[in-house]
Amino acid sequence: SGRVRQHPLRSTAGPSVATAMALRTARLLRFAEAAGVQNRLLLTLCSPAEAVMVNKPVDSVTVPGTEGTFTVTNNHSLIVSQLKAGVITVRDGQDAKDYFISDGFLFFNHPTDGSGNCTAKVSAVELVPTSALDKDRASQVLSELMSAPKDTEWDRAKAQLGAALVAQVIKAAE
């Protein structure tokens, strides 16, 4: 049969033509933002749910590496680093924007063209602006984790790992 199989996670209705054009235009504009920029750090922040920024020219990004917090700027040495739960700070001029990351990786590369623009790509499991964090709700979740039964090894591991992550959320929300 000549039927095209529909992906099980996609809607059968599909996006409208206008919606599809708007999405393509938004993608092009995100990539076009870096066009013509010279000697800047091009930052990409993404998670499976969304791309927060794609090749955005910035001054620096500070990340919570597993071996400690560090900052990368344009022309940093090449690096691939595992990231732990904590706050990512993106600086551009006088502006600073903070994001909470549950964990992920940072990939830093030198320019592949003559622009002088290095690239830093943060691939996160969860990535949200710290302004969206709810400290009271996180405290409630921590309390629930700590008071839950810890009869099995799984219960103890879940409580320990969950408490560590929620503690980082609370710290980032302050």
C-alpha positions in Angstrom: 0.0 0.0 0.0 1.2 3.5 -0.7 0.1 4.9 2.7 2.6 6.8 4.8 2.8 5.6 8.4 2.1 8.2 11.0 4.5 8.5 13.9 2.8 7.2 17.1 3.6 10.3 19.1 2.5 12.9 16.5 -0.9 14.2 16.0 -2.7 12.9 12.9 -4.1 16.4 12.2 -0.6 17.9 11.6 0.2 21.6 11.8 -1.5 24.2 9.7 0.4 25.7 6.8 0.7 29.0 8.7 2.0 27.2 11.8 4.6 25.3 9.8 5.8 28.5 8.2 6.0 30.3 11.5 8.1 27.5 13.0 10.4 27.5 10.0 10.8 31.3 10.2 11.5 31.1 13.9 14.2 28.5 13.3 15.8 30.5 10.6 15.8 33.7 12.7 17.5 31.8 15.6 20.3 30.7 13.3 20.5 34.1 11.5 21.1 35.9 14.7 24.8 34.8 14.6 25.3 35.8 11.0 27.9 38.5 10.6 29.1 38.3 14.2 32.9 38.2 14.7 34.9 37.0 17.7 32.1 36.1 20.0 31.1 33.0 21.9 28.0 31.4 20.2 26.0 29.7 22.8 23.4 26.9 22.4 21.3 25.9 25.4 19.0 23.0 24.8 17.1 20.1 26.4 14.9 17.4 24.9 11.9 19.7 25.4 13.2 22.9 23.8 16.1 24.9 22.4 16.4 27.9 24.8 18.9 29.6 22.5 20.7 28.6 19.4 24.1 30.1 18.5 23.4 33.3 20.4 26.4 35.6 20.7 27.3 36.1 24.4 30.3 37.2 26.4 30.5 34.1 28.7 28.7 31.2 30.3 29.3 29.8 33.8 28.4 26.2 34.3 28.3 23.7 37.2 30.8 21.1 36.2 31.1 17.8 38.1 34.6 18.9 39.1 33.5 22.5 40.0 31.9 25.6 38.6 33.8 27.2 35.7 33.3 29.9 33.1 34.0 29.7 29.3 34.5 32.7 27.0 35.4 32.9 23.4 38.8 31.3 22.7 38.7 29.1 25.8 40.6 25.8 25.4 38.7 22.9 23.9 36.5 21.1 26.5 33.8 18.5 26.9 32.5 18.5 30.5 29.8 16.7 32.3 27.5 19.1 34.2 25.8 18.5 37.5 22.6 20.0 39.0 23.1 23.7 39.5 22.8 27.2 37.9 24.1 28.2 34.5 24.7 31.9 34.2 24.8 33.5 30.7 26.4 36.9 30.5 26.1 39.4 27.6 27.3 42.9 28.4 25.6 44.0 31.6 22.9 41.4 31.2 23.0 38.1 33.1 20.4 35.3 32.8 20.3 32.2 35.1 19.0 28.8 34.3 18.7 25.7 36.4 20.1 22.5 34.9 19.5 19.0 36.4 22.5 17.6 34.6 24.0 17.4 31.1 27.1 18.2 29.1 29.0 21.2 27.7 30.8 20.9 24.4 33.2 23.8 23.5 34.7 24.0 20.0 36.9 26.5 18.2 35.7 28.2 15.0 35.4 26.1 11.8 35.4 29.2 9.6 37.2 32.6 9.6 34.6 34.3 12.0 36.6 33.8 15.2 33.4 32.6 16.8 33.8 29.7 19.2 30.8 27.6 20.0 29.6 26.3 23.4 26.7 23.8 23.4 25.0 22.8 26.6 22.9 19.7 26.3 20.7 19.4 29.4 18.3 16.8 30.6 16.2 19.6 32.2 16.8 23.3 31.7 14.5 26.1 33.1 15.0 29.7 34.0 15.6 30.1 37.7 12.8 32.6 37.8 10.4 29.7 37.0 11.5 27.7 40.0 9.1 27.4 43.0 11.1 27.2 46.2 8.0 26.5 48.4 7.0 23.5 46.2 10.5 22.2 46.1 10.7 22.4 49.9 7.4 20.4 50.1 8.8 17.7 47.7 12.0 17.5 49.8 9.9 17.0 52.9 7.9 14.3 51.2 11.1 12.5 50.1 12.6 12.6 53.5 9.5 11.3 55.3 8.8 8.5 52.8 9.5 4.9 53.9 13.0 3.7 53.2 12.5 0.0 53.6 14.2 -1.1 50.4 17.5 -0.2 48.7 15.4 1.4 45.9 13.5 3.6 48.4 16.8 4.7 50.0 18.4 5.5 46.7 15.4 7.3 45.4 15.3 9.4 48.6 19.0 10.2 48.5 19.1 11.1 44.8 15.9 13.0 44.9 16.9 15.0 48.0 20.2 16.0 46.3 18.4 17.2 43.2 15.6 19.0 45.1 18.2 20.7 47.4 19.9 22.1 44.2 16.5 23.4 43.0 15.9 25.1 46.3 19.4 26.7 46.3 18.9 27.9 42.7 15.5 29.4 43.5 16.9 31.6 46.3 
